[in-house]
Amino acid sequence: MIGNTAFTSPSGLAADPNALAALKGAGDSKAALKEAAKQFEALFMRELIKSMREATSKSGLFESQGENLGTDLLDQQFAQQLTGLPGGLSEAIERQLAGRMAGTEPLPDSATPSTVGRASAGERQTAFVSKHGAAAQAVARESGIPAAFMLGQAGHESGWGRGEIRHADGSPAHNLFGIKATGGWTGKVAEITTTEYINGEPRKVTAKFRAYDSYEDSFRDYARLIGNSPRYEGVMDQLHSVKGFAQGLQRAGYATDPSYAEKLGRAINTTLSLQRAQG
C-alpha cells in the first residue's frame, strides 16, 4: 500500500527527488509501479527541459529569485504534460521496475533516475541518436527527409536498438525500420516472430524482414521506399510537420498499430529534443 506516500501525487517525484525512497514500500502493486514509472519519467523530462533551457538562455545577471522560481515551476508543468504518453519512457521504466520489485534485480537504496530511468531509456535513446546520427544525416541530404524524422522512427521501430531485428545466429540484420521482405525484394532476409494488429487485436506472427549490410543501407532503403512509392506520396508532403508525417504514415498503412501515429510523433519529438541538447 502506498496511499500516503509521495507517489499519490503525479507531481511528487518531479518536484521532490527524495520521494524515490517511497518506492521501497510499493510492493507488487501494478498501479504503484505505473505511478512510480510516470514520476521517474517526469523527473527525467524536467531535467531535460532544464538542460535545454540553460543551453539556449542568455546571461542570467539580471534574473531575480522570483523569476527563477517561476521558470522552475513552468519546467515542472511542461514535464508533467510530457509524461505518461503512449510509447514514452514510463512504459520502459515500468517494465524494469517490475523486474526489480519481483526480485530479479534488487532495487538499490540509492536509486535515482540516472540508475533506473535514464540508464534504461534516456541513455539508450541518447546513444541511439548519437550512433546513427551520421548515417541519418547522409541519407537526409540525399532524400530530403529530415534526419530527426528517420531517427525517431528507427528508434521507435527498434526499441531504440534494444529490439533490433537479428538473424537466427544473433547477428544484426541492420533493419531499423521493420521493413518486410515482400514484393520484389531479392536481398537478404531475416525471419522473426513479431506482433501484428489484426482487427485491432495484437497477434504474434512469423514474418520475413529485409536485411542489409549496414545501418546506412537501412536508412537509404527506407528513404527510397517512402520517397518513391505512390503509397506514401502524401507523406512526402508533410516533411515540415511531425504530426502530419506520423499521421501520413499511419494512413498509408506503414504499421498496423492503431496508436502508431501518436507513438511515432512522440519518438520524433524525443529525437528533436536530444539533438538540440547535444548541440
Backbone hydrogen bonds in HBPLUS format (Angstrom, degrees):
<---DONOR---> <-ACCEPTOR-->    atom                        ^
c    i                          cat <-CA-CA->   ^        H-A-AA   ^      H-
h    n   atom  resd res      DA  || num        DHA   H-A  angle D-A-AA Bond
n    s   type  num  typ     dist DA aas  dist angle  dist       angle   num
A0005-THR N   A0002-ILE O   3.01 MM   3  5.17 170.7  2.02 116.1 118.6     1
A0008-THR N   A0005-THR O   3.30 MM   3  6.09 171.0  2.31 120.8 122.1     2
A0009-SER N   A0006-ALA O   3.30 MM   3  6.09 168.6  2.31 120.4 123.5     3
A0012-GLY N   A0009-SER O   2.95 MM   3  5.09 167.3  1.96 115.5 119.4     4
A0015-ALA N   A0011-SER O   2.96 MM   4  6.00 144.1  2.09 150.9 158.6     5
A0016-ASP N   A0012-GLY O   2.84 MM   4  5.82 137.6  2.02 139.6 152.7     6
A0019-ALA N   A0016-ASP O   2.96 MM   3  5.71 167.2  1.98 125.2 129.4     7
A0020-LEU N   A0017-PRO O   3.18 MM   3  6.02 167.9  2.20 122.0 124.3     8
A0021-ALA N   A0018-ASN O   3.28 MM   3  6.19 165.4  2.30 123.4 124.9     9
A0022-ALA N   A0019-ALA O   3.01 MM   3  5.61 151.8  2.09 115.3 122.7    10
A0023-LEU N   A0020-LEU O   3.02 MM   3  5.65 161.0  2.05 117.2 123.0    11
A0024-LYS N   A0021-ALA O   3.32 MM   3  6.09 158.8  2.37 117.7 121.4    12
A0025-GLY N   A0022-ALA O   3.10 MM   3  5.75 150.2  2.19 116.1 122.9    13
A0026-ALA N   A0023-LEU O   2.99 MM   3  5.15 164.0  2.02 117.2 118.1    14
A0033-LEU N   A0029-SER O   3.03 MM   4  6.35 159.3  2.07 150.5 155.4    15
A0034-LYS N   A0030-LYS O   2.95 MM   4  6.15 159.5  2.00 148.6 154.2    16
A0035-GLU N   A0031-ALA O   3.00 MM   4  6.18 159.1  2.04 145.5 151.0    17
A0036-ALA N   A0032-ALA O   2.83 MM   4  6.03 159.7  1.87 150.4 156.6    18
A0037-ALA N   A0033-LEU O   2.86 MM   4  6.02 159.4  1.90 149.0 154.4    19
A0038-LYS N   A0034-LYS O   3.04 MM   4  6.28 155.3  2.10 144.1 150.5    20
A0039-GLN N   A0035-GLU O   3.04 MM   4  6.31 149.7  2.14 144.5 152.7    21
A0040-PHE N   A0036-ALA O   2.91 MM   4  6.24 151.6  1.99 151.4 159.4    22
A0041-GLU N   A0037-ALA O   3.01 MM   4  6.26 162.6  2.05 149.3 153.7    23
A0042-ALA N   A0038-LYS O   2.86 MM   4  6.11 150.5  1.94 141.6 150.5    24
A0043-LEU N   A0039-GLN O   3.01 MM   4  6.21 158.7  2.06 147.3 151.3    25
A0044-PHE N   A0040-PHE O   3.01 MM   4  6.29 159.0  2.06 149.0 155.1    26
A0045-MET N   A0041-GLU O   2.81 MM   4  6.04 165.5  1.83 157.2 160.8    27
A0046-ARG N   A0042-ALA O   2.90 MM   4  6.04 151.3  1.98 143.0 151.2    28
A0047-GLU N   A0043-LEU O   3.03 MM   4  6.26 160.4  2.07 148.5 152.8    29
A0048-LEU N   A0044-PHE O   2.90 MM   4  6.16 152.5  1.97 148.2 156.7    30
A0049-ILE N   A0045-MET O   2.89 MM   4  6.07 164.3  1.91 151.1 154.5    31
A0050-LYS N   A0046-ARG O   2.93 MM   4  6.12 158.6  1.98 146.4 152.9    32
A0051-SER N   A0047-GLU O   2.91 MM   4  6.09 157.1  1.96 145.1 150.8    33
A0052-MET N   A0048-LEU O   2.98 MM   4  6.22 158.3  2.02 149.3 155.2    34
A0053-ARG N   A0049-ILE O   2.87 MM   4  6.09 156.8  1.92 149.8 156.4    35
A0054-GLU N   A0050-LYS O   2.92 MM   4  6.13 163.6  1.94 152.1 156.2    36
A0055-ALA N   A0051-SER O   2.94 MM   4  6.07 147.4  2.05 142.4 151.6    37
A0056-THR N   A0052-MET O   3.21 MM   4  6.35 134.5  2.43 140.2 150.0    38
A0056-THR N   A0053-ARG O   3.24 MM   3  5.38 136.7  2.44  98.2 109.4    39
A0057-SER N   A0053-ARG O   2.93 MM   4  5.84 119.4  2.30 146.0 160.8    40
A0063-GLU N   A0060-GLY O   3.32 MM   3  5.28 170.3  2.33 107.9 109.6    41
A0068-ASN N   A0064-SER O   3.05 MM   4  6.35 157.8  2.10 149.4 155.1    42
A0069-LEU N   A0065-GLN O   2.98 MM   4  6.21 155.0  2.04 145.9 152.7    43
A0070-GLY N   A0066-GLY O   2.94 MM   4  6.16 156.3  1.99 145.0 151.6    44
A0071-THR N   A0067-GLU O   2.93 MM   4  6.16 155.0  1.99 148.3 154.8    45
A0072-ASP N   A0068-ASN O   2.93 MM   4  6.15 155.5  1.99 145.8 152.6    46
A0073-LEU N   A0069-LEU O   2.95 MM   4  6.22 157.5  2.00 150.4 156.0    47
A0074-LEU N   A0070-GLY O   2.96 MM   4  6.15 149.8  2.05 142.3 151.0    48
A0075-ASP N   A0071-THR O   2.89 MM   4  6.17 155.9  1.94 149.0 155.3    49
A0076-GLN N   A0072-ASP O   2.99 MM   4  6.25 153.8  2.07 143.7 151.0    50
A0077-GLN N   A0073-LEU O   2.95 MM   4  6.24 151.6  2.04 143.7 151.0    51
A0078-PHE N   A0074-LEU O   2.95 MM   4  6.23 161.6  1.98 153.5 157.8    52
A0079-ALA N   A0075-ASP O   2.91 MM   4  6.12 157.1  1.96 148.3 155.0    53
A0080-GLN N   A0076-GLN O   3.07 MM   4  6.35 153.1  2.14 146.2 152.4    54
A0081-GLN N   A0077-GLN O   3.12 MM   4  6.42 151.7  2.21 146.2 153.7    55
A0082-LEU N   A0078-PHE O   3.12 MM   4  6.40 136.3  2.32 144.6 156.0    56
A0082-LEU N   A0079-ALA O   3.22 MM   3  5.23 132.6  2.46  95.2 107.5    57
A0083-THR N   A0080-GLN O   3.25 MM   3  5.13 162.5  2.28 102.2 107.0    58
A0088-GLY N   A0085-LEU O   3.06 MM   3  5.49 144.2  2.19 144.0 141.0    59
A0092-ALA N   A0089-LEU O   3.08 MM   3  5.47 117.0  2.49 107.8 121.9    60
A0093-ILE N   A0089-LEU O   2.94 MM   4  6.18 164.0  1.97 159.5 164.8    61
A0094-GLU N   A0090-SER O   2.81 MM   4  5.87 156.1  1.87 145.3 151.6    62
A0095-ARG N   A0091-GLU O   3.21 MM   4  6.46 154.8  2.28 141.7 147.1    63
A0096-GLN N   A0092-ALA O   3.16 MM   4  6.47 158.2  2.21 147.2 152.7    64
A0097-LEU N   A0093-ILE O   2.86 MM   4  6.10 163.8  1.89 157.2 161.9    65
A0098-ALA N   A0094-GLU O   2.90 MM   4  6.04 153.5  1.97 146.4 153.7    66
A0099-GLY N   A0095-ARG O   3.20 MM   4  6.49 152.5  2.28 142.9 148.8    67
A0100-ARG N   A0096-GLN O   3.02 MM   4  6.35 154.8  2.09 148.1 155.4    68
A0101-MET N   A0097-LEU O   2.81 MM   4  6.01 168.2  1.82 158.8 161.2    69
A0102-ALA N   A0098-ALA O   2.99 MM   4  6.04 135.6  2.20 137.1 148.6    70
A0104-THR N   A0099-GLY O   3.08 MM   5  5.52 138.5  2.26 172.9 164.7    71
A0103-GLY N   A0100-ARG O   3.06 MM   3  5.36 154.2  2.13 104.9 113.0    72
A0111-ALA N   A0108-PRO O   3.21 MM   3  5.27 139.7  2.38 118.5 114.0    73
A0115-THR N   A0112-THR O   2.95 MM   3  5.33 137.8  2.13 109.0 120.5    74
A0116-VAL N   A0112-THR O   3.02 MM   4  6.24 133.9  2.24 149.0 162.8    75
A0118-ARG N   A0113-PRO O   2.43 MM   5  5.56 162.4  1.46 153.6 160.6    76
A0120-SER N   A0116-VAL O   3.16 MM   4  5.93 147.4  2.27 134.2 142.4    77
A0121-ALA N   A0117-GLY O   2.93 MM   4  5.90 148.8  2.03 148.8 157.0    78
A0122-GLY N   A0117-GLY O   3.43 MM   5  6.63 154.6  2.50 129.7 134.7    79
A0123-GLU N   A0118-ARG O   2.44 MM   5  5.22 172.1  1.44 147.5 148.7    80
A0125-GLN N   A0121-ALA O   2.84 MM   4  6.07 157.3  1.89 157.9 163.8    81
A0126-THR N   A0122-GLY O   2.96 MM   4  6.18 163.1  1.99 150.1 154.9    82
A0127-ALA N   A0123-GLU O   2.86 MM   4  5.99 163.4  1.89 147.9 152.5    83
A0128-PHE N   A0124-ARG O   2.94 MM   4  6.07 153.4  2.01 143.0 150.5    84
A0129-VAL N   A0125-GLN O   3.01 MM   4  6.25 166.3  2.03 155.0 157.3    85
A0130-SER N   A0126-THR O   3.00 MM   4  6.22 158.7  2.05 149.0 155.3    86
A0131-LYS N   A0127-ALA O   2.83 MM   4  5.93 159.0  1.88 149.0 155.1    87
A0132-HIS N   A0128-PHE O   3.05 MM   4  6.17 163.9  2.07 154.5 157.4    88
A0133-GLY N   A0129-VAL O   2.93 MM   4  5.41 115.2  2.36 135.5 147.0    89
A0136-ALA N   A0132-HIS O   3.05 MM   4  6.23 163.0  2.08 156.4 161.5    90
A0137-GLN N   A0133-GLY O   2.91 MM   4  6.09 156.4  1.97 150.2 156.9    91
A0138-ALA N   A0134-ALA O   3.00 MM   4  6.19 156.5  2.05 147.1 153.1    92
A0139-VAL N   A0135-ALA O   3.13 MM   4  6.39 161.9  2.16 149.1 153.1    93
A0140-ALA N   A0136-ALA O   2.82 MM   4  5.94 143.5  1.95 142.5 153.9    94
A0141-ARG N   A0137-GLN O   3.07 MM   4  6.30 151.9  2.15 147.5 152.6    95
A0142-GLU N   A0139-VAL O   3.15 MM   3  5.02 123.2  2.49  91.1 105.5    96
A0143-SER N   A0139-VAL O   2.86 MM   4  5.99 157.6  1.91 153.6 159.4    97
A0144-GLY N   A0140-ALA O   2.79 MM   4  5.13 155.6  1.85 138.0 144.3    98
A0149-PHE N   A0146-PRO O   3.07 MM   3  5.31 124.9  2.38 102.0 115.6    99
A0150-MET N   A0146-PRO O   3.25 MM   4  6.67 158.8  2.30 153.1 158.0   100
A0151-LEU N   A0147-ALA O   2.79 MM   4  6.01 164.4  1.82 156.9 162.0   101
A0152-GLY N   A0148-ALA O   2.85 MM   4  5.82 159.2  1.89 141.7 147.9   102
A0153-GLN N   A0149-PHE O   3.06 MM   4  6.23 158.1  2.11 142.0 147.9   103
A0154-ALA N   A0150-MET O   2.83 MM   4  5.97 161.2  1.86 149.5 155.6   104
A0155-GLY N   A0151-LEU O   2.80 MM   4  5.93 155.7  1.85 147.0 154.0   105
A0156-HIS N   A0152-GLY O   2.94 MM   4  6.14 157.7  1.99 144.1 150.1   106
A0157-GLU N   A0153-GLN O   2.88 MM   4  6.02 168.4  1.89 154.2 157.3   107
A0158-SER N   A0154-ALA O   3.01 MM   4  6.02 151.0  2.10 143.6 150.7   108
A0160-TRP N   A0155-GLY O   2.59 MM   5  4.04 153.3  1.65 135.8 138.6   109
A0159-GLY N   A0156-HIS O   3.47 MM   3  5.30 164.0  2.50  98.6 103.1   110
A0161-GLY N   A0158-SER O   3.12 MM   3  5.06 122.5  2.46  92.6 106.6   111
A0163-GLY N   A0158-SER O   2.72 MM   5  4.89 150.2  1.81 148.1 147.4   112
A0162-ARG N   A0159-GLY O   3.16 MM   3  5.17 160.1  2.20 110.6 109.7   113
A0173-ALA N   A0165-ILE O   3.12 MM   8  5.81 167.5  2.14 145.0 141.2   114
A0167-HIS N   A0171-SER O   2.82 MM   4  5.41 168.4  1.83 166.2 167.5   115
A0170-GLY N   A0167-HIS O   2.92 MM   3  5.25 162.3  1.95 115.8 120.0   116
A0212-TYR N   A0173-ALA O   2.80 MM  39  5.84 167.7  1.82 154.2 156.5   117
A0210-ARG N   A0179-ILE O   3.01 MM  31  6.09 164.7  2.04 151.9 156.1   118
A0181-ALA N   A0208-LYS O   2.88 MM  27  5.49 166.8  1.90 121.0 125.0   119
A0185-TRP N   A0182-THR O   3.34 MM   3  5.93 161.0  2.38 126.9 132.4   120
A0211-ALA N   A0188-LYS O   3.01 MM  23  5.02 142.7  2.15 131.0 124.9   121
A0190-ALA N   A0209-PHE O   2.82 MM  19  5.17 158.9  1.86 149.1 155.8   122
A0209-PHE N   A0190-ALA O   2.75 MM  19  5.17 165.6  1.77 149.8 155.0   123
A0192-ILE N   A0207-ALA O   3.02 MM  15  5.75 154.3  2.08 169.1 168.7   124
A0207-ALA N   A0192-ILE O   2.89 MM  15  5.75 166.8  1.90 172.6 172.5   125
A0194-THR N   A0205-VAL O   2.75 MM  11  5.51 163.0  1.78 167.9 169.7   126
A0205-VAL N   A0194-THR O   2.83 MM  11  5.51 163.6  1.86 158.1 163.8   127
A0196-GLU N   A0203-ARG O   2.81 MM   7  5.27 164.5  1.84 156.6 159.8   128
A0203-ARG N   A0196-GLU O   2.66 MM   7  5.27 147.3  1.77 152.6 164.3   129
A0198-ILE N   A0201-GLU O   2.83 MM   3  5.22 156.6  1.88 153.0 145.9   130
A0201-GLU N   A0198-ILE O   3.07 MM   3  5.22 166.1  2.08 110.0 113.9   131
A0218-SER N   A0215-TYR O   2.99 MM   3  4.94 121.7  2.34  92.6 108.0   132
A0219-PHE N   A0215-TYR O   3.07 MM   4  6.51 156.7  2.12 153.6 158.0   133
A0220-ARG N   A0216-GLU O   2.90 MM   4  6.12 160.6  1.94 150.4 156.3   134
A0221-ASP N   A0217-ASP O   2.89 MM   4  6.02 156.5  1.94 145.1 150.8   135
A0222-TYR N   A0218-SER O   3.00 MM   4  6.18 157.0  2.06 147.3 153.8   136
A0223-ALA N   A0219-PHE O   2.94 MM   4  6.17 163.6  1.96 150.9 155.0   137
A0224-ARG N   A0220-ARG O   2.96 MM   4  6.14 151.1  2.04 142.3 150.5   138
A0225-LEU N   A0221-ASP O   2.91 MM   4  6.12 151.8  1.99 143.7 151.2   139
A0226-ILE N   A0222-TYR O   2.94 MM   4  6.23 166.3  1.96 159.2 161.5   140
A0227-GLY N   A0223-ALA O   2.81 MM   4  5.74 156.5  1.87 143.4 151.2   141
A0228-ASN N   A0224-ARG O   2.96 MM   4  5.65 146.8  2.08 139.7 145.7   142
A0229-SER N   A0225-LEU O   3.29 MM   4  5.74 143.9  2.43 135.5 140.8   143
A0232-TYR N   A0229-SER O   3.00 MM   3  5.67 147.9  2.11 118.4 125.3   144
A0233-GLU N   A0230-PRO O   3.23 MM   3  5.01 167.2  2.25 107.7 107.5   145
A0235-VAL N   A0232-TYR O   2.97 MM   3  5.20 133.3  2.19 103.7 116.9   146
A0237-ASP N   A0234-GLY O   3.27 MM   3  5.33 147.9  2.38  97.0 106.3   147
A0238-GLN N   A0235-VAL O   2.93 MM   3  5.36 163.5  1.96 117.4 121.3   148
A0241-SER N   A0238-GLN O   3.11 MM   3  5.46 167.9  2.12 115.1 118.9   149
A0245-PHE N   A0241-SER O   2.92 MM   4  5.92 157.2  1.97 143.4 149.7   150
A0246-ALA N   A0242-VAL O   3.00 MM   4  6.17 168.3  2.01 153.1 156.0   151
A0247-GLN N   A0243-LYS O   2.94 MM   4  6.06 165.6  1.96 151.9 156.3   152
A0248-GLY N   A0244-GLY O   2.87 MM   4  5.87 147.4  1.98 138.7 148.1   153
A0249-LEU N   A0245-PHE O   3.09 MM   4  6.35 152.5  2.17 147.7 153.6   154
A0250-GLN N   A0246-ALA O   3.16 MM   4  6.47 156.1  2.22 145.1 151.4   155
A0251-ARG N   A0247-GLN O   2.91 MM   4  6.12 162.6  1.94 150.6 155.4   156
A0252-ALA N   A0248-GLY O   3.00 MM   4  6.12 145.9  2.12 140.0 149.2   157
A0254-TYR N   A0249-LEU O   2.97 MM   5  5.45 170.5  1.98 158.6 156.7   158
A0253-GLY N   A0250-GLN O   3.01 MM   3  5.12 154.4  2.08 103.1 111.2   159
A0260-TYR N   A0257-ASP O   3.06 MM   3  5.11 156.5  2.12 119.0 117.7   160
A0263-LYS N   A0259-SER O   3.12 MM   4  6.34 166.8  2.14 159.9 163.8   161
A0264-LEU N   A0260-TYR O   2.80 MM   4  5.91 164.7  1.82 159.0 163.8   162
A0265-GLY N   A0261-ALA O   2.90 MM   4  5.96 160.9  1.94 146.4 151.9   163
A0266-ARG N   A0262-GLU O   3.18 MM   4  6.38 155.2  2.25 142.5 148.4   164
A0267-ALA N   A0263-LYS O   3.05 MM   4  6.34 154.8  2.12 146.0 153.0   165
A0268-ILE N   A0264-LEU O   2.92 MM   4  6.21 158.5  1.97 157.4 162.5   166
A0269-ASN N   A0265-GLY O   3.01 MM   4  6.21 161.0  2.04 147.5 152.8   167
A0270-THR N   A0266-ARG O   2.92 MM   4  6.10 148.9  2.01 145.2 153.9   168
A0271-THR N   A0267-ALA O   3.03 MM   4  6.29 154.0  2.10 142.8 149.4   169
A0272-LEU N   A0268-ILE O   2.92 MM   4  6.25 157.9  1.97 151.4 157.3   170
A0273-SER N   A0269-ASN O   3.00 MM   4  6.19 156.3  2.06 144.5 150.4   171
A0274-LEU N   A0270-THR O   2.96 MM   4  6.23 157.8  2.01 149.5 155.6   172
A0275-GLN N   A0271-THR O   2.88 MM   4  6.11 157.0  1.93 152.9 159.2   173
A0276-ARG N   A0272-LEU O   3.05 MM   4  6.27 155.7  2.11 145.8 151.8   174
A0277-ALA N   A0273-SER O   2.96 MM   4  6.18 157.5  2.02 147.6 154.2   175
A0278-GLN N   A0274-LEU O   2.90 MM   4  6.07 145.9  2.02 145.4 154.3   176
A0279-GLY N   A0276-ARG O   3.13 MM   3  5.12 145.1  2.26  95.9 106.4   177
